[in-house]
Amino acid sequence: MSKNRKFYIGGFIVSLFLAGVVSFYASSSPDGLEKVAGDIGFIETAKDHTLAEGALADYGVKGIENERASVGIAGVIGVIGTAVVAGVFFKIIARKPEKSKG
């Protein structure tokens, strides 16, 4: 197995662990924009996002009651989705142009 391949697999495994386990312990405090909106007083004008009722809305998986499992599974789905999209993208841009006959 090549050195790069081991590095990528190791990074993927670490990412899965961080997203699936450690993400649950992230701060539940509001982010900077939400804090400023509350301090200044325009947070009441906020509207729900169009996909607020989506399957992965609000850092969880819809239908899973256990919050820890819901957050962890959503994180793992996000890592796998990102890896698939990045893998396809890098395969496309890494293609070598075909040499023309002639």
A tleap script that builds the chain and sets N, CA, C and O, in Angstrom:
source leaprc.protein.ff14SB
mol = sequence {
  NMET SER LYS ASN ARG LYS PHE TYR ILE GLY
  GLY PHE ILE VAL SER LEU PHE LEU ALA GLY
  VAL VAL SER PHE TYR ALA SER SER SER PRO
  ASP GLY LEU GLU LYS VAL ALA GLY ASP ILE
  GLY PHE ILE GLU THR ALA LYS ASP HIE THR
  LEU ALA GLU GLY ALA LEU ALA ASP TYR GLY
  VAL LYS GLY ILE GLU ASN GLU ARG ALA SER
  VAL GLY ILE ALA GLY VAL ILE GLY VAL ILE
  GLY THR ALA VAL VAL ALA GLY VAL PHE PHE
  LYS ILE ILE ALA ARG LYS PRO GLU LYS SER
  LYS CGLY
}
set mol.1.N position { 0.856 -1.174 0.000 }
set mol.1.CA position { 0.000 0.000 0.000 }
set mol.1.C position { 0.902 1.237 0.000 }
set mol.1.O position { 1.866 1.310 0.762 }
set mol.2.N position { 0.588 2.189 -0.843 }
set mol.2.CA position { 1.424 3.382 -0.948 }
set mol.2.C position { 1.292 4.255 0.301 }
set mol.2.O position { 0.315 4.176 1.044 }
set mol.3.N position { 2.296 5.075 0.498 }
set mol.3.CA position { 2.336 5.957 1.670 }
set mol.3.C position { 1.163 6.943 1.648 }
set mol.3.O position { 0.545 7.207 2.679 }
set mol.4.N position { 0.863 7.484 0.458 }
set mol.4.CA position { -0.260 8.428 0.344 }
set mol.4.C position { -1.585 7.754 0.674 }
set mol.4.O position { -2.432 8.332 1.355 }
set mol.5.N position { -1.758 6.536 0.191 }
set mol.5.CA position { -3.016 5.816 0.425 }
set mol.5.C position { -3.216 5.584 1.933 }
set mol.5.O position { -4.324 5.753 2.442 }
set mol.6.N position { -2.161 5.203 2.635 }
set mol.6.CA position { -2.247 5.005 4.083 }
set mol.6.C position { -2.618 6.316 4.776 }
set mol.6.O position { -3.426 6.328 5.705 }
set mol.7.N position { -2.028 7.408 4.319 }
set mol.7.CA position { -2.311 8.722 4.896 }
set mol.7.C position { -3.789 9.082 4.714 }
set mol.7.O position { -4.440 9.529 5.658 }
set mol.8.N position { -4.316 8.889 3.504 }
set mol.8.CA position { -5.714 9.227 3.229 }
set mol.8.C position { -6.677 8.345 4.019 }
set mol.8.O position { -7.681 8.830 4.540 }
set mol.9.N position { -6.376 7.068 4.108 }
set mol.9.CA position { -7.234 6.156 4.876 }
set mol.9.C position { -7.199 6.525 6.361 }
set mol.9.O position { -8.231 6.535 7.032 }
set mol.10.N position { -5.998 6.830 6.866 }
set mol.10.CA position { -5.881 7.262 8.267 }
set mol.10.C position { -6.656 8.539 8.528 }
set mol.10.O position { -7.343 8.655 9.543 }
set mol.11.N position { -6.551 9.498 7.618 }
set mol.11.CA position { -7.298 10.753 7.756 }
set mol.11.C position { -8.796 10.535 7.719 }
set mol.11.O position { -9.548 11.188 8.443 }
set mol.12.N position { -9.228 9.610 6.865 }
set mol.12.CA position { -10.653 9.290 6.758 }
set mol.12.C position { -11.152 8.673 8.062 }
set mol.12.O position { -12.232 9.021 8.541 }
set mol.13.N position { -10.379 7.770 8.630 }
set mol.13.CA position { -10.770 7.116 9.887 }
set mol.13.C position { -10.814 8.131 11.029 }
set mol.13.O position { -11.743 8.113 11.837 }
set mol.14.N position { -9.835 8.999 11.100 }
set mol.14.CA position { -9.836 10.049 12.133 }
set mol.14.C position { -11.045 10.960 11.949 }
set mol.14.O position { -11.694 11.333 12.926 }
set mol.15.N position { -11.351 11.321 10.700 }
set mol.15.CA position { -12.518 12.174 10.427 }
set mol.15.C position { -13.811 11.500 10.858 }
set mol.15.O position { -14.685 12.143 11.439 }
set mol.16.N position { -13.938 10.203 10.575 }
set mol.16.CA position { -15.132 9.475 11.004 }
set mol.16.C position { -15.255 9.477 12.523 }
set mol.16.O position { -16.349 9.662 13.056 }
set mol.17.N position { -14.142 9.274 13.221 }
set mol.17.CA position { -14.163 9.285 14.685 }
set mol.17.C position { -14.568 10.661 15.214 }
set mol.17.O position { -15.425 10.771 16.091 }
set mol.18.N position { -13.943 11.704 14.674 }
set mol.18.CA position { -14.264 13.057 15.145 }
set mol.18.C position { -15.725 13.394 14.881 }
set mol.18.O position { -16.402 13.943 15.750 }
set mol.19.N position { -16.214 13.071 13.693 }
set mol.19.CA position { -17.595 13.395 13.344 }
set mol.19.C position { -18.589 12.513 14.088 }
set mol.19.O position { -19.651 12.984 14.495 }
set mol.20.N position { -18.255 11.245 14.266 }
set mol.20.CA position { -19.198 10.309 14.868 }
set mol.20.C position { -19.214 10.313 16.381 }
set mol.20.O position { -20.239 9.995 16.985 }
set mol.21.N position { -18.099 10.666 17.012 }
set mol.21.CA position { -18.019 10.578 18.468 }
set mol.21.C position { -17.786 11.945 19.104 }
set mol.21.O position { -18.546 12.361 19.978 }
set mol.22.N position { -16.759 12.631 18.677 }
set mol.22.CA position { -16.347 13.868 19.336 }
set mol.22.C position { -17.314 15.018 19.049 }
set mol.22.O position { -17.463 15.918 19.875 }
set mol.23.N position { -17.966 14.999 17.899 }
set mol.23.CA position { -18.849 16.120 17.527 }
set mol.23.C position { -19.979 16.340 18.525 }
set mol.23.O position { -20.468 17.460 18.671 }
set mol.24.N position { -20.394 15.290 19.208 }
set mol.24.CA position { -21.473 15.432 20.183 }
set mol.24.C position { -21.074 16.367 21.322 }
set mol.24.O position { -21.927 17.005 21.939 }
set mol.25.N position { -19.783 16.441 21.592 }
set mol.25.CA position { -19.301 17.251 22.707 }
set mol.25.C position { -18.961 18.677 22.301 }
set mol.25.O position { -18.408 19.423 23.109 }
set mol.26.N position { -19.271 19.071 21.090 }
set mol.26.CA position { -19.022 20.448 20.639 }
set mol.26.C position { -19.908 21.404 21.430 }
set mol.26.O position { -20.926 21.005 21.995 }
set mol.27.N position { -19.513 22.640 21.460 }
set mol.27.CA position { -20.246 23.644 22.217 }
set mol.27.C position { -21.650 23.828 21.668 }
set mol.27.O position { -21.861 23.870 20.456 }
set mol.28.N position { -22.597 23.935 22.574 }
set mol.28.CA position { -23.977 24.200 22.156 }
set mol.28.C position { -24.283 25.695 22.226 }
set mol.28.O position { -25.417 26.109 21.985 }
set mol.29.N position { -23.285 26.499 22.552 }
set mol.29.CA position { -23.465 27.949 22.583 }
set mol.29.C position { -23.719 28.473 21.178 }
set mol.29.O position { -23.264 27.875 20.203 }
set mol.30.N position { -24.438 29.578 21.064 }
set mol.30.CA position { -24.704 30.121 19.734 }
set mol.30.C position { -23.415 30.549 19.034 }
set mol.30.O position { -22.447 30.948 19.681 }
set mol.31.N position { -23.417 30.460 17.719 }
set mol.31.CA position { -22.251 30.921 16.974 }
set mol.31.C position { -22.205 32.449 17.001 }
set mol.31.O position { -23.098 33.092 17.552 }
set mol.32.N position { -21.175 33.017 16.412 }
set mol.32.CA position { -20.970 34.466 16.475 }
set mol.32.C position { -22.127 35.269 15.927 }
set mol.32.O position { -22.564 36.234 16.553 }
set mol.33.N position { -22.634 34.883 14.756 }
set mol.33.CA position { -23.731 35.633 14.144 }
set mol.33.C position { -24.988 35.556 15.009 }
set mol.33.O position { -25.677 36.558 15.202 }
set mol.34.N position { -25.279 34.378 15.522 }
set mol.34.CA position { -26.468 34.224 16.359 }
set mol.34.C position { -26.334 35.038 17.645 }
set mol.34.O position { -27.310 35.632 18.103 }
set mol.35.N position { -25.148 35.070 18.222 }
set mol.35.CA position { -24.907 35.853 19.449 }
set mol.35.C position { -25.102 37.345 19.193 }
set mol.35.O position { -25.772 38.031 19.965 }
set mol.36.N position { -24.513 37.844 18.103 }
set mol.36.CA position { -24.640 39.263 17.766 }
set mol.36.C position { -26.098 39.596 17.477 }
set mol.36.O position { -26.590 40.645 17.892 }
set mol.37.N position { -26.796 38.705 16.762 }
set mol.37.CA position { -28.211 38.945 16.463 }
set mol.37.C position { -29.019 39.053 17.751 }
set mol.37.O position { -29.927 39.878 17.850 }
set mol.38.N position { -28.690 38.223 18.734 }
set mol.38.CA position { -29.386 38.307 20.022 }
set mol.38.C position { -29.024 39.560 20.789 }
set mol.38.O position { -29.888 40.188 21.400 }
set mol.39.N position { -27.733 39.936 20.764 }
set mol.39.CA position { -27.281 41.132 21.492 }
set mol.39.C position { -27.865 42.403 20.895 }
set mol.39.O position { -28.278 43.301 21.628 }
set mol.40.N position { -27.903 42.485 19.588 }
set mol.40.CA position { -28.402 43.697 18.926 }
set mol.40.C position { -29.931 43.714 18.895 }
set mol.40.O position { -30.545 44.780 18.925 }
set mol.41.N position { -30.534 42.543 18.835 }
set mol.41.CA position { -31.989 42.478 18.917 }
set mol.41.C position { -32.707 42.201 17.618 }
set mol.41.O position { -33.897 42.495 17.502 }
set mol.42.N position { -32.022 41.644 16.637 }
set mol.42.CA position { -32.736 41.330 15.398 }
set mol.42.C position { -32.896 39.827 15.189 }
set mol.42.O position { -33.233 39.389 14.089 }
set mol.43.N position { -32.659 39.040 16.226 }
set mol.43.CA position { -32.787 37.592 16.092 }
set mol.43.C position { -34.251 37.180 15.888 }
set mol.43.O position { -34.525 36.124 15.319 }
set mol.44.N position { -35.182 38.006 16.348 }
set mol.44.CA position { -36.607 37.690 16.179 }
set mol.44.C position { -37.021 37.689 14.711 }
set mol.44.O position { -38.028 37.077 14.351 }
set mol.45.N position { -36.257 38.365 13.867 }
set mol.45.CA position { -36.611 38.431 12.446 }
set mol.45.C position { -36.088 37.231 11.666 }
set mol.45.O position { -36.354 37.115 10.470 }
set mol.46.N position { -35.350 36.337 12.322 }
set mol.46.CA position { -34.791 35.165 11.638 }
set mol.46.C position { -35.904 34.236 11.179 }
set mol.46.O position { -36.913 34.069 11.863 }
set mol.47.N position { -35.708 33.644 10.026 }
set mol.47.CA position { -36.671 32.683 9.479 }
set mol.47.C position { -35.981 31.333 9.352 }
set mol.47.O position { -34.760 31.264 9.205 }
set mol.48.N position { -36.764 30.264 9.409 }
set mol.48.CA position { -36.208 28.929 9.215 }
set mol.48.C position { -35.704 28.779 7.798 }
set mol.48.O position { -36.253 29.355 6.858 }
set mol.49.N position { -34.655 27.999 7.661 }
set mol.49.CA position { -34.089 27.691 6.350 }
set mol.49.C position { -35.089 26.848 5.575 }
set mol.49.O position { -35.920 26.163 6.171 }
set mol.50.N position { -35.014 26.894 4.273 }
set mol.50.CA position { -35.918 26.131 3.417 }
set mol.50.C position { -35.856 24.637 3.717 }
set mol.50.O position { -36.869 23.944 3.628 }
set mol.51.N position { -34.685 24.144 4.067 }
set mol.51.CA position { -34.511 22.719 4.332 }
set mol.51.C position { -34.492 22.399 5.825 }
set mol.51.O position { -33.915 21.392 6.236 }
set mol.52.N position { -35.117 23.248 6.633 }
set mol.52.CA position { -35.106 23.068 8.084 }
set mol.52.C position { -35.762 21.763 8.522 }
set mol.52.O position { -35.484 21.276 9.618 }
set mol.53.N position { -36.602 21.205 7.710 }
set mol.53.CA position { -37.271 19.936 8.031 }
set mol.53.C position { -36.611 18.767 7.315 }
set mol.53.O position { -37.176 17.673 7.285 }
set mol.54.N position { -35.435 18.968 6.740 }
set mol.54.CA position { -34.735 17.925 5.995 }
set mol.54.C position { -34.239 16.803 6.891 }
set mol.54.O position { -34.268 16.914 8.117 }
set mol.55.N position { -33.787 15.734 6.275 }
set mol.55.CA position { -33.362 14.533 6.996 }
set mol.55.C position { -32.146 14.790 7.888 }
set mol.55.O position { -31.991 14.128 8.914 }
set mol.56.N position { -31.289 15.731 7.521 }
set mol.56.CA position { -30.082 16.009 8.306 }
set mol.56.C position { -30.095 17.420 8.895 }
set mol.56.O position { -29.037 17.985 9.169 }
set mol.57.N position { -31.261 17.978 9.086 }
set mol.57.CA position { -31.366 19.340 9.611 }
set mol.57.C position { -30.940 19.412 11.063 }
set mol.57.O position { -31.116 18.456 11.819 }
set mol.58.N position { -30.385 20.533 11.449 }
set mol.58.CA position { -30.019 20.840 12.834 }
set mol.58.C position { -29.013 19.844 13.416 }
set mol.58.O position { -29.116 19.460 14.582 }
set mol.59.N position { -28.052 19.434 12.607 }
set mol.59.CA position { -26.947 18.569 13.038 }
set mol.59.C position { -27.410 17.235 13.598 }
set mol.59.O position { -26.800 16.711 14.530 }
set mol.60.N position { -28.455 16.691 13.057 }
set mol.60.CA position { -28.945 15.391 13.518 }
set mol.60.C position { -29.657 14.671 12.388 }
set mol.60.O position { -29.860 15.228 11.310 }
set mol.61.N position { -30.031 13.429 12.646 }
set mol.61.CA position { -30.760 12.625 11.664 }
set mol.61.C position { -32.207 12.555 12.109 }
set mol.61.O position { -32.510 12.125 13.222 }
set mol.62.N position { -33.087 12.981 11.234 }
set mol.62.CA position { -34.515 12.986 11.544 }
set mol.62.C position { -34.988 11.553 11.796 }
set mol.62.O position { -34.676 10.640 11.032 }
set mol.63.N position { -35.733 11.375 12.864 }
set mol.63.CA position { -36.298 10.064 13.171 }
set mol.63.C position { -35.498 9.277 14.200 }
set mol.63.O position { -35.982 8.257 14.691 }
set mol.64.N position { -34.306 9.712 14.538 }
set mol.64.CA position { -33.515 9.030 15.573 }
set mol.64.C position { -33.676 9.831 16.860 }
set mol.64.O position { -33.260 10.986 16.946 }
set mol.65.N position { -34.279 9.205 17.847 }
set mol.65.CA position { -34.606 9.898 19.093 }
set mol.65.C position { -33.393 10.139 19.984 }
set mol.65.O position { -33.330 11.166 20.660 }
set mol.66.N position { -32.434 9.225 20.004 }
set mol.66.CA position { -31.241 9.370 20.830 }
set mol.66.C position { -30.376 10.478 20.244 }
set mol.66.O position { -29.836 10.331 19.147 }
set mol.67.N position { -30.242 11.588 20.970 }
set mol.67.CA position { -29.537 12.762 20.441 }
set mol.67.C position { -28.076 12.461 20.121 }
set mol.67.O position { -27.563 12.899 19.092 }
set mol.68.N position { -27.414 11.726 20.987 }
set mol.68.CA position { -26.004 11.393 20.775 }
set mol.68.C position { -25.835 10.578 19.486 }
set mol.68.O position { -24.955 10.867 18.675 }
set mol.69.N position { -26.676 9.571 19.306 }
set mol.69.CA position { -26.605 8.748 18.094 }
set mol.69.C position { -26.969 9.561 16.857 }
set mol.69.O position { -26.347 9.412 15.805 }
set mol.70.N position { -27.968 10.412 16.983 }
set mol.70.CA position { -28.420 11.229 15.861 }
set mol.70.C position { -27.321 12.163 15.365 }
set mol.70.O position { -27.088 12.272 14.162 }
set mol.71.N position { -26.650 12.832 16.292 }
set mol.71.CA position { -25.564 13.753 15.934 }
set mol.71.C position { -24.395 12.975 15.334 }
set mol.71.O position { -23.814 13.399 14.335 }
set mol.72.N position { -24.050 11.844 15.937 }
set mol.72.CA position { -22.942 11.030 15.450 }
set mol.72.C position { -23.186 10.486 14.054 }
set mol.72.O position { -22.301 10.536 13.200 }
set mol.73.N position { -24.373 9.973 13.822 }
set mol.73.CA position { -24.701 9.419 12.507 }
set mol.73.C position { -24.713 10.527 11.453 }
set mol.73.O position { -24.242 10.323 10.334 }
set mol.74.N position { -25.244 11.687 11.802 }
set mol.74.CA position { -25.241 12.815 10.859 }
set mol.74.C position { -23.808 13.206 10.506 }
set mol.74.O position { -23.512 13.507 9.349 }
set mol.75.N position { -22.925 13.202 11.494 }
set mol.75.CA position { -21.523 13.524 11.236 }
set mol.75.C position { -20.870 12.511 10.315 }
set mol.75.O position { -20.143 12.882 9.394 }
set mol.76.N position { -21.125 11.235 10.558 }
set mol.76.CA position { -20.552 10.177 9.714 }
set mol.76.C position { -21.090 10.285 8.286 }
set mol.76.O position { -20.335 10.133 7.326 }
set mol.77.N position { -22.386 10.546 8.142 }
set mol.77.CA position { -22.968 10.723 6.802 }
set mol.77.C position { -22.307 11.903 6.104 }
set mol.77.O position { -22.019 11.836 4.909 }
set mol.78.N position { -22.064 12.980 6.840 }
set mol.78.CA position { -21.412 14.146 6.261 }
set mol.78.C position { -19.996 13.854 5.801 }
set mol.78.O position { -19.592 14.294 4.724 }
set mol.79.N position { -19.234 13.116 6.604 }
set mol.79.CA position { -17.858 12.763 6.229 }
set mol.79.C position { -17.854 11.865 4.990 }
set mol.79.O position { -17.077 12.088 4.061 }
set mol.80.N position { -18.714 10.863 4.978 }
set mol.80.CA position { -18.765 9.953 3.830 }
set mol.80.C position { -19.203 10.710 2.578 }
set mol.80.O position { -18.625 10.522 1.507 }
set mol.81.N position { -20.210 11.557 2.702 }
set mol.81.CA position { -20.668 12.343 1.550 }
set mol.81.C position { -19.585 13.257 1.010 }
set mol.81.O position { -19.394 13.362 -0.202 }
set mol.82.N position { -18.876 13.919 1.918 }
set mol.82.CA position { -17.789 14.800 1.504 }
set mol.82.C position { -16.678 14.014 0.822 }
set mol.82.O position { -16.125 14.466 -0.181 }
set mol.83.N position { -16.346 12.845 1.355 }
set mol.83.CA position { -15.298 12.010 0.769 }
set mol.83.C position { -15.683 11.541 -0.629 }
set mol.83.O position { -14.846 11.516 -1.531 }
set mol.84.N position { -16.942 11.171 -0.808 }
set mol.84.CA position { -17.398 10.712 -2.127 }
set mol.84.C position { -17.339 11.851 -3.142 }
set mol.84.O position { -16.818 11.681 -4.244 }
set mol.85.N position { -17.871 13.007 -2.769 }
set mol.85.CA position { -17.859 14.153 -3.688 }
set mol.85.C position { -16.424 14.561 -4.019 }
set mol.85.O position { -16.100 14.803 -5.182 }
set mol.86.N position { -15.565 14.640 -3.004 }
set mol.86.CA position { -14.164 15.014 -3.231 }
set mol.86.C position { -13.456 13.975 -4.086 }
set mol.86.O position { -12.693 14.327 -4.985 }
set mol.87.N position { -13.703 12.688 -3.812 }
set mol.87.CA position { -13.078 11.623 -4.599 }
set mol.87.C position { -13.445 11.697 -6.064 }
set mol.87.O position { -12.584 11.579 -6.935 }
set mol.88.N position { -14.727 11.894 -6.337 }
set mol.88.CA position { -15.181 12.008 -7.732 }
set mol.88.C position { -14.564 13.245 -8.381 }
set mol.88.O position { -14.088 13.183 -9.515 }
set mol.89.N position { -14.574 14.352 -7.671 }
set mol.89.CA position { -14.019 15.590 -8.205 }
set mol.89.C position { -12.531 15.423 -8.526 }
set mol.89.O position { -12.078 15.812 -9.603 }
set mol.90.N position { -11.780 14.848 -7.596 }
set mol.90.CA position { -10.343 14.684 -7.822 }
set mol.90.C position { -10.050 13.689 -8.933 }
set mol.90.O position { -9.067 13.853 -9.656 }
set mol.91.N position { -10.881 12.657 -9.088 }
set mol.91.CA position { -10.703 11.727 -10.203 }
set mol.91.C position { -10.904 12.449 -11.533 }
set mol.91.O position { -10.173 12.213 -12.495 }
set mol.92.N position { -11.889 13.319 -11.578 }
set mol.92.CA position { -12.177 14.053 -12.813 }
set mol.92.C position { -11.037 14.997 -13.163 }
set mol.92.O position { -10.594 15.036 -14.311 }
set mol.93.N position { -10.558 15.760 -12.182 }
set mol.93.CA position { -9.521 16.732 -12.512 }
set mol.93.C position { -8.134 16.113 -12.663 }
set mol.93.O position { -7.226 16.744 -13.204 }
set mol.94.N position { -7.970 14.882 -12.188 }
set mol.94.CA position { -6.673 14.230 -12.287 }
set mol.94.C position { -6.515 13.438 -13.583 }
set mol.94.O position { -5.433 12.917 -13.854 }
set mol.95.N position { -7.556 13.339 -14.376 }
set mol.95.CA position { -7.468 12.605 -15.637 }
set mol.95.C position { -6.431 13.243 -16.544 }
set mol.95.O position { -6.349 14.464 -16.681 }
set mol.96.N position { -5.658 12.389 -17.146 }
set mol.96.CA position { -4.684 12.892 -18.103 }
set mol.96.C position { -5.356 12.970 -19.462 }
set mol.96.O position { -6.095 12.064 -19.846 }
set mol.97.N position { -5.104 14.043 -20.187 }
set mol.97.CA position { -5.730 14.157 -21.510 }
set mol.97.C position { -5.228 13.068 -22.431 }
set mol.97.O position { -4.056 12.693 -22.404 }
set mol.98.N position { -6.143 12.569 -23.246 }
set mol.98.CA position { -5.753 11.537 -24.214 }
set mol.98.C position { -4.894 12.161 -25.296 }
set mol.98.O position { -5.144 13.276 -25.754 }
set mol.99.N position { -3.880 11.415 -25.691 }
set mol.99.CA position { -3.038 11.892 -26.768 }
set mol.99.C position { -3.711 11.612 -28.096 }
set mol.99.O position { -4.211 10.512 -28.336 }
set mol.100.N position { -3.717 12.603 -28.944 }
set mol.100.CA position { -4.358 12.415 -30.238 }
set mol.100.C position { -3.425 11.672 -31.183 }
set mol.100.O position { -2.206 11.835 -31.138 }
set mol.101.N position { -4.013 10.869 -32.020 }
set mol.101.CA position { -3.235 10.123 -33.014 }
set mol.101.C position { -2.922 11.063 -34.163 }
set mol.101.O position { -3.790 11.789 -34.649 }
set mol.102.N position { -1.726 11.038 -34.568 }
set mol.102.CA position { -1.517 11.848 -35.716 }
set mol.102.C position { -0.174 12.281 -35.911 }
set mol.102.O position { 0.112 12.988 -36.877 }
savepdb mol mol.pdb
quit
